[in-house]
């Protein structure tokens, strides 16, 4: 069955379409920079148009360095300053949003309301980060948000963003998706700066969702937490699954943040950053407090981004200790053990963990299997398990085979999967789109390549 030439297509149309607020007449500028303070000869003749000098859209991207990529893989975020936009541009964006009615409700329509925002992502530094992290064919999701934090607003809970309402328990350790947070005004801790938990993009425990008996440190403040206190115009790129929150605004100033979402469209085959040393160097303690525990996953993803497979050698004497560590109450310890076993080819040990009664134990094993070298015999075993294993295990198998690029094996088992819960049903939307049976229109769902990655 091909993706083209289908005789019949079904159309899915989103039930919720956010209306575009009707713009009022341009409001007087409220303090700060005015049109005349930026360019005496320029006139703001259109409500949403910036008339200052803009960057060349064909300027080559300024790619991230090896050190910046290592830092991102370990911490899950990087904060950058546009290199081509003047300070008055960011002042204009901030003031223009204040002049729009219900400015925090524009959401997906913030770009039509304020087209000058496109220039942020045409900037060589910002575009270079996207190319480095997601490849040259990255895309921007239709879902966007304008976050307004007025004086006196309280803090958010620690959380991960959902997939547009789909509260999927499994995420993607590999960088398939990013969020870009643009701060047009200088942002301080007192203004309610975004806070983040470095390294948590790889962990499976959700700070809001998990209700089990294991300690859920992800929902508590920690001395290792960081915040994006940054100068005007800064853009923070974070791994989509990094745990974060908005903090309390204890100042007398409004704090705006524009949230954009970006995605990778293809498997990496070669580094897309300014890579001068493609061989991975082990993390050292000075690079971060969790560097020892995240070393295996960072090594694996670095090699994946370079188009290489990661393998590790374990001494036989190490295996029993790592197997015991899989039951540790510490997530970072479980994660370390699972990835060491997976990268050394001990997949059979991890397969049995997919049947564990505790979802966190199952999820940890699934993450490690998905980031380990794919195995034809292992894929066959998992495919056979679809016949009679619990639906929670089937869900993990679908996800693992997708991450391994072996989703075509699932076509043999469609009859066993149609009754699996919402997550797998969501994956089937991706199948139908890929096969050309279903056409999505005006829907803010994760792209099909994020849900079902077919082929190696």
N, C-alpha and C positions, 0 to 999 in steps of 0.2 A: 504494500500500500504506500503510495507516494504522498508527499505533502501538497502536490499540485494535481490539478485535473480531477478533483473530486466532483461528483455529480450533485452532491447534496451537502449543504453546510447548515449547522444550527448556530444561531447567534445568541450570545449571552450579553445582556445589557445590564450594567450596574443599576441597582435600585436607588442608590443614594448619590445624587449629583449635587455638589455644593453650589448654590447659586452665587453668582458674582454680585457683590454689593454694588449698588448704583453710585458712581462717584459724584460728589458735589462739585460746585465750582471751586477753583483753586483757593485755598485759604492763605491769609497772610503768613509769611514765615515767622516762626516763634523763636526769636533769639538766635545766637550763633551766626554761622555764615549766611550771607544773603547772596542773591545772584550778583549784585554789584561787587561784593567782596571777593568773588571768585574770578569774574571776568566782566570788566566794566562794559564791554561792548556786546555781551551776550544777553539775550532776553529769554525768559522762560515762557515761551508762547504756547506750549502744550502742557497740560496738567501733569503728565507723567514722563516728561522728557528731560534728560540731563544734557546740558549744552557745553560742558567742559571738554577738554581733550580726552579722548578715549584710547585705550591700547590698540595696537595693530592686532586684528584678529588672527592674522597668519604668522604672528611672531612665534618662533620655535619654543616649545615648552621647556622650562627649566626643571630638569629631572631631579629626583631625590638622590642622595648619596647612599653608599653602603651603610654608613653609620645611621642615617635617618631611617632607612628601611629596617635595620636591626632594632632600633628603638621602637618603631611602630609595631613590629612583630611581638616584642616583649611587653609593651605597655598597652597597645591597642589604640593609640591616638597620636596625632601630631598637630601642632598649632603653627600656622604659617601666616605671614604678612604679605599681601599682594605687592608685587614689585613695580607695577605700572600705574596704579591708581592714586591720584592725589588725595590729600586729607579732605579737601572740600567735597570730593565725590562721596565719601562715607558720611559727611555731615548732611549732604543733600538727601541721601537715602534715609537717614534717621529723621530728618525734618519732614520729608515727604510722607513717610508713614504716619507721623503724628497728625498730618493735615488730612489724611483720608478718614472717612467715617468708619467706625468699627474696624480699625486697622488690624486687630488681632483675629478677625474672622475671615480674612481673605484666603487663608489656607492654600489649596491647590491653585488658586487664581492670583497668587502674589506676583507672578511674572507678567501676566497680562496687565495687572494694575500698575506695575512698576518695571517696565522693560529694561531699565538701566541695570537691574540686578544681573542681567545676562553678562555684563562686562566683568563681574567678579570672576566668573568661570572662564572668561576669555583671557584673563591675566596669565602670563607665562608661568609664574610660580604656582598658581593654583591649578592650572591645567596640567602642569608638569607633575604635581602630586597625584592627580587622578590617573594620568597615564602610567606613572610608576606603580601605583597600587592596584589598578584595575585593568591595565593594558590600554593600547591606543584606541580600541573600539568600545570604550566604556559608554554607557548610556545614563541618562537622567530619568528617574522615575517620575510619573505624573503626580505622585503624592508629595505635597510640600506643606509647610506649616509656618506661621508667624507666631512666635512665642513672645508674649508681652508680660513682663514682670513689673507691676506698679509698686510704688512704695507700700510697705506693709504686707506684701504677699508672703505667705508662709512657704516652707520648703516642700518639695515633692518627696514621695517615697523613692527609695532606690528601686530601679526597674530596668528592664530591657524593653525596647519598643516592640510591639506586636507586628505581625505581618498584616497590617491594615485590618485588624479585627480578628484575624485568624490566630488564636493563641496556641501556636505550635510549640510543643515541648522540646523538639529538636531544633538545633540551629546549625550553623555552618562555620566550623573552625577556620577553614580556608577563607581568604578574603574575596568572597563573591559579591559582597555588598558593603557600602560605606554610607555614613551620614556626613554631610558637610554642614557645619554650623557657622553662619556668618554673623559677626557682631559689628554693626555699623558704628557704634559708639564705644569709647573706652569702657571696659567692664572691670569692676573691682569685686572683691569678695563681698563687700557690704551691699552691692547692687544685686546680689543673687546670682553670682557666677555659676555656670554649669560645673558640677563636681563629677568625678569619675573614679572608679576603682581600677587601677592599672592591672592588666593581666587577666581580668575576669571575662574577656571575650571568649576564652576557651572553656570556661567552666560550665557545667551542665545545670547546676542548682540555680533556680530562679528565685530572686529575693521575694517575689510576691506570690508565686504559684506554689512553691513547695510547701507541703503540709505534713511531711514525715517526721521521723524521730531524730534524724541526723542534725547536727548543729548547722544552722543557716546563717553563717557570718555575713553573707552577701547583703542582708537587709539591715546591718548595723554599721554605724560610722566606725572608721578605723584610722589610726594615725598615718597609714600609708595612702589614704585617699588623697586625690589631688583636685585642683579646680582650675578652670580656664580663665583666670584673671589675665586680661590681655588688652593691648592697645586697640584703638579704633581701627576697624577694617580687618581684624584678624579672622581667619577661617580655621576652625578646628575640624579635622577629619578624624572620625572615630570608626572603628570596626562596628558593624551594625549591632553586634551582640554584646558590646561593652556595657557593663552595668554603670548607670549614671543617674543623675537627678538634677533638677533645678533647686538651688538653695534659696533661703529666705532673703528677700530684699529689705535690708535694714537701713537703706539710704533714703534720700528724698528725690531720687531720680528714677525715671522710667528706664527699664532695660529691655531692649529689643534683641531678638535672635531669630534669624531666618534659617529654617531647617530644610535641607535638600537631601535627596537620597539618590545614590548612584550604584550602578551594578556592572559587573564584568560580563562580557558576552562570549568569551571563548576561553578554553583551557590555555594556560601559558605554556609556551615552548622555549622561551628564552627570556632573560631579564629585560624588563622594560624601564628600569631605572638606570642611573649612571653607575653601572656595576663595574668596578675595577678589580674586585676579588671575588669571583663566583664561588670559590670554595668556602664553606661555612667554617667559621672559627667559633669554638665553644664560648658560650656566655660566661662572664666572670661576675663575681659578687658585686663589684662596683657598678655594674650596669643596672641593677635593680634588686629589690629584696626577694623577689621570687624567681630569680634567674636560674637557680639550681633546678627547681621543680618544672619550669617551663622550657628548659633546654631541649628536651626531646621534641616537643611539638614545634618550637621555633625552628629547629634544625629541619624538621620534616617540611614545614611550609616554605622555608627559604628555598630548599631544593625543588619543591613543587613549582614555585615561582620562576625558577631557573630552568624548568623543563626536565628535571632529574628525579630519580627515585631514591628514597632514603632507606638504607639498610643499616642495621646495627648488629654487633656481635655481643652475645652474652656468654659469660662463663656458666657452666652448669651449676656451679655453686651459688650463683646469684639468683637463679630462678625461684627456689622456694621462698626466699625473702620477699621477692617482688609479688609473688602470688599471695602471700600473707598480707602484704601492704594494700592489696586490692580491697580489703575490707576495713581499711583505716577510716575513722570518723573524719579525718582531714581530707577535704576534696583535693587539695593540691598534691597530697601524698598518693591518693588513689590515681590521680591523673598521671603523675610521674611514672608509677608502676605500670599502668596500662599501656602507656606509650612506649616504654622500654620493651615490654613484652611484644607489642605489636610490630615495632620496627625491626625486631630480631626474628620475626616470622613465627612467633608462638601464638598463631591465630586460634588454634584449637582451644587453648585455655580461655581466650577471650570469647569465643563462640558460646561456650557453656555459660558465661556470665550474662548473655542475652536472655537467659531464662531465669535470672535471679528475681526474687520476689520484690525487691526494692528497686524502684525505677531509677534512682540515682546510680546504683551499681550497674544496671543495664545500660544507661546512657553513657556512662564513663567508658564501658567496653566498646560501645558502638562508635564513639568518637575516635578511639584509638584504632579500631579496625578500619574505619573510613580513611584515616590519614596514613595507614600502612600500605606497603606495596600490595596491589591487587593480586589475587590468586585465582586461577581458573578452577582448581579443585575446590577452593574455599567458596567460590561463587556458586558452584554446582551444589555443594552441601547446603548453602543458605537457600538456594532455590527449592531444593527438596523439602526443606523445613517449612516452606509455605503451605504444605499439605495439611499439617496437623498441629502446628505449634500455636500457642496462644496469640490472640490478636495483637497484644502489646509487643510480642517478639516479631510478628509479621511486619508491623510498622517499622521497626528498626531495620529489618532486612531490606525492605523497599528503599529506605533511606541510604543504607550502606551501598547497595548495588547502584543507586543513582550516583553516589559520590565516586564509586569505582568506574563509572562510565559503562556499566553493564546493564542498564535498564531494559535493553532489548530482551534479556532473559525473562523478564516479568511477563512478556506477551504470552508465554506458555501457561501462565498461571492466572489469567484474568478471572477465571471463575472462582478462584480461592480468595481473591482480593476484594471483590465488590462489596463484601460485607464488613470489611475492616473499617475502623472508625474514621472520623472526619479528616484526620491528617492524610490518610491514604486516598480518600475521596478527593482531597485537594490536589494530591499528586496526579490523580487521574485527569483533572482539568489540563494539566501539562501534557499528558499523553495525547489527549484528544486534539489539542492545538498542534502538537508536533505532527500528528498523523493527518492533519488537515480536515478533521471531521468537525471540529468546533472552532468558531471564529469569535475572539473576544473583542468587544467594542466598548470603549469608555469605562474600562474596569481597571482599578488600581490593585491588581494582583501581582504577586512576585512573577517575574518573567519565567517563561517555560524553562529556560536553561538553568534557572536556579532550582527548579522543582525536579526536573527529570533531565539529567545530562546523558544523552544517548551517544554511545560510541566512545572509543578511547581518545 
